[in-house]
């Protein structure tokens, strides 16, 4: 099955996405409108993104020095054309209200449609930060901030970023030192501050794809003594536009004091600029003074609460990026395995050198590597669309449905980000392996897919951060209610599968695995000591994710049972069996160290390394 056929199965045969049109927000939609969106995005991705994936990898962003000493980023024309086509499609505002120029699409359809761009060229850019930036402002911004900044991001005039990390702090946001000093409490665009500091790893932090860039910047407001409040409690969020604007959204002609200090030269995602930005160092003085002008979003010292609205959305998007890169590699290696001839079969017939070589796909180990890729990538895609539908249920369901969806998302989001970014990267490695030596060269696309995918384990919260979030917070919150809800859904699937002879053994194995996760969760926290409980948070997350994916594949097997496509049924059945026979048993080793609160890694003396 190609990507479109896979998406149709997941959206319509499994998730029954058209039932969302029974809700008032989506009432004007139908499967026909959903299909029209999918077809448009598939076409743009095919015409404007896929042909230029290698181009943007080899023609990396570069800078030229302007007469005023500033740096300007130069990108290939193909990147400009792809961005323009995406903006013209209306997908930047796909989920927004009609009154804001949006389509009021369900998020699950938006996520599925955007999958085509991720597979065609993640390096060109998926615009996820612009959409997430604008969505954050729609929740936490003032009415004028929504009209001036969010609206112009949704219509494609401006782009958006998120500026969190700093060179000296990395992921430790409590250690940021960017300072924001109040200048005008009554500015119409929001309390106006002057920001001074440096931000690192800013994707799309500088470019000329749009007429303006809206930076969302975390900074600390000093206390009465002029000192910054230590920790995360002092962090606030600010809108810092590259170019200053008026209350009508018009450029004023004044460049804000935000300067590009340099580009980061990356292993992958080379088509997307990644920058170090200086805020308030005086290169572009505003009203004769150094300091980048920024407008407070929400309340002072509530910056992280606001920013996490964007980060959680971005984490699902990163999981999708990892998944689509994995699928791209899977399709490439499957095609190669079907056409490349090499070696002869095991057994007497294979000992005759006069016999012609067979295709790679006829070898058992090649099938094993293809099946691993299929089970990882198609399973991850299903999980992410399931999470996307939960977003729709959270925002459009009744109070009980919305709360249940919220809790399930809290538990599943660390998995949705981290499981694909780890396992779909492994899928890319196997795609290289199937190509053999050719896969290690730039003559084939699979090496680029691996390089592009390696970033996804790092950004939007590393593996270690996600593991601690899952075991240290998400499974415990509200007395474990989210974990209990997820367990109930898994148990409901087990109950449906047990009566079916082909699935009963898988259902039993999943039931045992689910019980094991529950026991491990309790054992990890038996002493109530976070140091011991979280020493093996990543193995816990790996096991938890495998149980979730085993559940997803059992769900897909139930949905595929009625399919008239024999090859599709066989594909789902094979992936389900593979995952339950080969992958699910791995949780034993992971959970053993969690249950015993093994301190081997945590207690290793530094000198011993």
N, C-alpha and C positions, 0 to 999 in steps of 0.2 A: 504494500500500500504506500502511496505517496503521502506527503504531509497533508494535503487537502483531504484525502480520504480518511486519514487517521483523525484529523480534527472533526470531520463530520461524524465519525463513529463516537468520539468522546462527547461531543456537544449534543448530539441528537439521540443516539441509541443508548448512551449511558446517563448523561446528566439531564437529559430532557430539557434543554435550555429554552425551547419555545414556551414552556409553562410559565416562564417569567413574564411573558406578555399579558398574562392575566392580572398582573399588578398594575395599578394606575400609572406608575412612572414609565412603564414600557408598553403601554396599551397600544400605541400607534405602530409598534413593530410587529413583525411576523418572521417566520423562517425565511421568507423571500427577502426581506430587508437585511436580515443577518447574512444571507448568502451573497447579496449584492456588495456588502461591505467586505466580505472575505475575498470576493473576486477582484474588487478594486485593489485591495492591498496586495494580493498575490501578483497582480499584473505590475504594479509599481515596483515591487520587490524584484520581480523578474527582469524588468526593463532598466531600472535606475540604480539598483543596488548590486545584484549578483554579478553583472559583467565587470564591475569595477572593484571587486573585493581584493584581488591581487594588486591592483594599481595602488589603492590607498595604503596597502601594506608596504609597498616598495617606495612610494613617494611620500615619505613621512612629512608631517607638519614641520615647517622651518620658519625661521624669523628673519626679517629684514629690519634694519635700523632706519627710523624715520628722521627727518631733519630736526625734530625737537628732541631727539635722543631716545624716544620710546621705541619699543619693539612691536612690530606688526607680524601677525601669523599668516603664513601663506599655505593654503590648502588646494588640492586639485580641483579643477572645475567640476569633476564628477561629484564631489562632496556637496558643492553648492547646488547642483542640479537635483541630487537625491533629497536634500533637505527641503528644497522648494516644492518638489513633488509631494513629499510627505505632508507639508503644511497645507498645500492646496487640497489634499484629500479630505481635510477636516478632522483627521485622526487625533490631532493635538487636543481637540475639545470633544472627543467621541463620547465621553461619559457625562458631559456637562448638560445643564438645563438648556432647553430650547431658547429661553430668554437670554442666555449668555452665548448664543451662537453654537451651542452643542447639539449632539444627536440624541442625547439621553439613551445611549446604548447601554446594555448591561455590561458590567466590567468583564464578565466571562467572555463575551464576544469581543470586546476590545483586546483582551489579552490574547485570545486565539488569533485575531487578525494581525496583531503585532508580531506574532511568531514568524510570519513570513519574512519580515525584515531582519529578525535576529538570525535566521538561517541563511539568508542571502548575503548579508555582510554586517556582522555586529560591529566591525571596525569602523564603518562609516558613521555609525551612531544610531541609537534607537530613540532618541529624544526623551528618554524616560525621566531625566532630571528636570527638563522643562515642564513636563506634565506634572511631576510630583511637586515641584516648586509652586506651580500655580494652584494645584489642589490644596496644598498647605495654606496658601493665602486665602482661599475660598472658605476655609474653616476658621482660621485664626486672625485674618486681616480685617481691617476696618472696611466699610463700604467703599471708601475712596481708594484704598489700597487694592481692593478687588477690581474696581473699574479701571484704574490706571495701570497696574502691574499685571495682575492675573489675566485680565481680558486681552492684553497685548501679547501675552505668551500663548494663550489659546488660539489667537488668530494668526500666529506665526511671525508677527513683526519682530518680537523679541524672543530671546532664549533665556534659560534659567540655569542656575547652578546651586550647589550646596557646599558651603565652605566651613568645614568642621576642623579637620586635622591641622596641626602646626608642626613645623620642622622638629621641634624639641619634644613634642608630646605624642605624636602618632595617634593611636586609638584612645589614649588616656585623656579624655575631654576635661577631666577635673583639673588638668595641668595647663590648660590653655591660658595665654597671657594677653591676647588681643584686648585692648582697652577701649571702652566707649564712654565718652564724656558728653553730658547733656549740653546742647547749645540752644534749643528753642522748644519748649514744652508744647507750644500751641501751633506748630506748623501743620497746615491742613493735611499733609500726607502722613502725619503721625509725629510723635515726639522726635525731634531731630537731634542726632548725636554726631560727634566726630569720632571716627574709629582709627586706631593705630595698632598695627600688628602685621603678622605674616601668616599666610595660609598655604598649605602644601597639599599636593595630590588632587587638585581641582580639575575634574574632567570638564572639558569645553570651557575652561576659564577665560580664554581669549581667542577670538576668531572674528571674521567679518561675514559670517553666514547670515547674520541678522543685524538690524540697525542699532540694537542695544542688547545688553546682557544684564539680567537681574540676578545679582548675587544674594543669596540668603546666608548671612554670616553670624556665627556664634561668637559672642564677645562678652566681657565682664564689665559691669558698671561699678566703678569704685565706690566704696562706702564713704561716710562723712569724713573719715580720717585720710581719704585719698588712696587707701590701700585696696587692692582687689580682694574680694571675699574668696577664701580658699575652697577648693572642692567644686562640685557641680551646682551648688545652691546659688552661686553668684552669676550663673550664665544666663544671658538674654539673647534674643534673636532680632536681627536687623535686616531690612531691605537696603542693599547698597548697589544702586545702579551704576553701570559703567559710565553712562552719560546721564546727566541730570535732566529731569523732565518737569513739566508743569502739571497742574491739576487736571488738565485735559488729555494728558498722555503725549504731549508734544515735546520733542527734544528742545532744550533751551540753548543748545550750542556750547554748553559748558561741560568739559570732561571732568569726571569725578577723580579724586585722588586715589585711583586704583591702578597699579602699574604691574605689567608682566615682568617678573624677574628672570624667568627662564622656563624652558620646556623640559619635562622629564622624558627621557628616552627609554621606551618601554619594550619589554619582551614581545608583547602582543598588543592588540587594540591600537595598532600604530596609526590608524586613520583618524583617531580621536585625539585632540590635543589634551595633554595633561600638564598642569602648570603649577608654578610657585608664584603667588600673587603677593604684592606688597600693598598694604592699606595704610594710607596716611603718611607716607615718607616724604611728601612734598614735591614729587615730580610733576604733579598736576594740581597746583594750589587752587582752592575754591575760595573766592572772595579774598584772595591774597594770603590765605592761611593754609598750612598743611593740615591734613586730616581728611579722611574719606567721609563724605556725608552719608549717614545711614538713618533709616526710619524704624523706630521700634515696632515690632510685631507682637501683639498681645501685651501681657503685663511684664514689668521688669522681673528678672530672675526666674522666668518661666520658659526660657529658651529651649531647654531640652525637651520639655513636654510638647512644645510646638514642633520641634524638629523631628521628634520620633514619629509624628504623623507621616512625615515624608519618608523617613528611613524604613519604616515597616513596609510601606508600599514599594520602596526601592528594593527591599530584600526579596520580595516575590518576583520582581522584575529581573533581579540578578539570577535567581533560580531559573527563570525562563531563558535568560541569555545562555547560561551554562547548558541547559537542555537542548537548545537549538543548535549550538555548536557541536554537541554530542551527536545529535541526529544528522547534521551535515556530514560528519565524519563517518557515521554508520552507513549512510547512503553511498558515500564515495567508496568505502571499502567493500560494500556489498556488490556494487557495480564492478569493481576491480576483480573480486573473487569469482564473479560469473564469467568474466572474459579472459582472465589470465590463466594460461595453462602451465602447469609445473608439477613434476613428479608423477608417480603412478600409485594406484591403490595398494593398500596393505593386502597381503595374501598371495597365492600362487600367480594370479594374473599380473600382479605388479612386478614380478621378477623377470618378466620378459621385456628386455630393453627395446625389442622391435615394435612393441605396442606404443601408440601415441600417448603423450602425456595427457593427464586429465586436468580439468579446470580446478582451481583452488577450492572452490566451494564443495567439491566432492571429498575433501579431506575432513576427517572428524574434528581435528583441532581448529580448523578454520571455522567450521560450523559452531564450535564452542565459543570462539571469540565473537562471532556475529551474534550469537544468541545472548551473550553477555551484554553487548551493546544494545540490542533490541530491548532486553528486559530493563536495563537501566534507563534508557532515553525515553522510550514510550511510556514506561511507568512513571518517570519523573514528570513528563508532560501531563499525564492524567492527574497526578497529585496537584500540580500547579493550577490546572483548570478547576479542580475541585475547590481549591482555596479561593480562586477568583469568584466562583459561584457563592462561596460563603460571604465574600465581600458584598455581593448583591443582596443576599439574605439579611445581612447585618443592617443595610441601609434601607431596605424596602419591606422587610417582613414585619409581623406584629411584634409586640414587645418581647414575648417569650422567644420567638424565632430569632429576633435580632440579638438577644442576650446570649442565646446558645451559639449562634454563629460567631459572636465576638469571642467567647471563651475558646471555641474550637480553633479559631485563627490564632489566638494567643499561643496555644500549645503547638500548632502546626507551623507557624511562621519560621522558627529556627530550623526546622526540618526542611521546609520549602526552599530556604536559601542555601543551606549547607549540604544536604544530601545530593542534590544535582551537581553542585559545584565540585564535590569530591568524586562522585561516581561517574558523571558524564565526562570528567577529565580523564578518568581511567578508560572510558569508552574511546576517547580520542587517541589514547596511547595504543589501544588494541587496533584501532584503524591504521595507525602507522605500522604496527607489527604485521598486519595482513598484507600490506604493501611491500613488506620486506625492506631491503636497502633503498628502493625507490621512495618509500614513504618518508625516509629521513632526508630527502632532498626537496628543494623548492620547485622541482618539476611537477610535484603533485600537491594538492591543496591540504592534505591531512596534517602536514607539519604546521601550517598556519593555524588550523583549527585548534591544535593542542596549545600553541603559544597564546592564542587569543583566550582560550578557556582557563589558562593557569591563573589569571587575575581573579577569577570569580570566587576562589577560596579565601581571598584576602579582603576585597573591598565590601563595603556595607556591613562590616563586622566579621572578623576572622572566625575560623573554625573554633578556636578556643573560647572566644567571646560568646558565640552562639551556644556552645555546649554549656557554659556556665549560666547563660540565660535560661536554657531549657531546664536543667536540673536544679539550678539555684533559685529560680523564680517561677517559671511558667507551670511546672507540674505541681507546685505547692500553692499557687495563688488561689485565693477564695476557698481554702481548705481542700484543694485538689479537685475542684469541680470540673475544670476543663479536661483534666485527664480522665475523670469518670465519664464525662460525655463522650470523649473519643473512644474509650473502652466499650461503651454501650453500643456505639455505631459499629465497631469491629465485631462485637458479639452478635449483632443482628445479621451481619453478613455471614458469619460462621453458621448461624442457624439456617439461613437460606441455602448454603452450599452443602451442608452435611447430608441431606437426603439424596444428593446427586452422586452416583457411584464414582464418576470421574473426578469429583472435587472433595469427596468426604475425607480422604487422607490429608489433603492440603488444609481443610478446615480444622481438623484435629491438631495438626502441627501449629497452625496459627493460634489456636486457643492456648496451647501450652506456652508458646512464645509470649503471648500477651500476659499470661499469668506470671511468667518469669520477669517481665519488665516491671509489673506491679510490685513483685517481691523485691526486686533490686532497688527500686525507688525507695521503699521503706528501709531496706538494709543500709543504703547509702546514708540516710539521715538518722539511723538508729541512735547514734551518740549525740546528735544535735550539733556536731562540730563542723562548721563549713569547710575548714581546711581539709578534713578527711573526706567529707561528703563529695567535695568538688575536685578532689585530686585526680579523678578519672572521669571528668565530665564529658570529654570527647568520646571515649569508648561508649559511655552511656548513650550519647547522641547517635553514634553510629548504629548501635543495637536498636534503639528506638526507631530510627529511620528505616531500618530494614524491616521491622515489624509493620510499620505504616505502609511500606511498599508491597510487602506480601499481602496485606489487606487490599490494597489498590488492585493488585493483579487478580485477586479472588473476585473482587467486584467486576473487573473487566471480563473475566470468564463467564460470570453470570449474565452479563449484558450481551456477550457475543454468542451465547447459546442459540439465540433466535436468528442469527445471521444466515442469509442464503449463500454467502460467499464462503465456500469450503476452505479456500486458502487462508482467508482471514481468520476463520474459526481455528484452523490448525496453528496459525501464528500466535494467537492469543493463548491457546492451550499450551503450546510449547514453551512460551515465555513464562506462563504461570507455573508450569511444572519445573522448569529450570530454576526459577527464583525460590520455590519452596524446597527443592532438593539440594541446590548448590549454595544459595545465599543465606537463607533463613538460619541454617545450622551455625553460621558464623557468630551468631549473637552469644553463644555459650561462652566463648573466650572473652568477649568484650564485657559481658555482665559479671563474669566471675571476679574480675578485679574490682568492679563497682561494689558488689555485694560484700566483699571482704575488706573494703576500704583500703586496698593495697597502696602503700606509700612508697613503693620502689622508686618511682620517678620523682615524686615530690621531695623525698628525703635524700636524694643523691647529692653528696657534697660537691661543691663547685670545683674543688681541687681534683676530684676524681675524674673530671672530664678532660 
